[in-house]
Amino acid sequence: ELKVEQNPLFLSMQEGKNYTIYCNYSTTSDRLYWYRQDPGKSLESLFVLLSNGAVKQEGRLMASLDTKARLSTLHITAAVHDLSATYFCAVDISFSGYALNFGKGTSLLVTP
Amino acid sequence: SAVISQKPSRDICQRGTSLTIQCQVDSQVTMMFWYRQQPGQSLTLIATANQGSEATYESGFVIDKFPISRPNLTFSTLTVSNMSPEDSSIYLCSVVPGQRGHEQYFGPGTRLTVT
């Protein structure tokens, strides 16, 4: 059974600071997703990482994938309050069918 | 990205009844899925909605409880049958457009409360 583990599950950080969220998964997969969810809202797609060594950046967020270590990271640079949300990583469990297995999510609160 | 709508957006239902949730996409998509998000939890895949054939269910989910239809490439329904309070969740459909890469987009969700 595929397991997807995120840590930390809760993160409170000050504005302007940097931090990294980690996503480990237990079996081979070449497709990893990061989503953002605001309270009461649906999921917003942030990144799709498709190959070993893939790195993508959007604004203050940067995601990377190491398929050998079965690890993805979401790095937050100089956090701002608007980044407060829950962040999920998800792994394709079907290899070709896009069925996703989600981590538990990291609830991020950015404070002044 | 694909524009996805779901109906209803929320509902309160009595135990033992059934509710059908609709998912409509603004363009033809390769794949459609149904997920459940229980209160304060992550998302769990219920099934893959296959166009023109029976859905493919994940472990722990059965067709009698969650019948799914997908009559064409833009529409799918999920029925939550014989509901109990444990079915109170947000139900989300998702789509993979296919033509534009590997992105998977989620609908706004249907918030179901069973009393």
Interface residues (C-beta under 8 A of the other chain):
Chain A: R31 Y33 Y35 K41 S42 L43 S45 V48 L50 F88 A90 I93 G97 Y98 A99 L100 N101 F102 G103 K104 G105
Chain B: S1 M31 F33 Y35 Q41 S42 L43 T44 L45 T48 E58 L92 S94 V96 G101 H102 E103 Q104 Y105 F106 G107 P108 G109
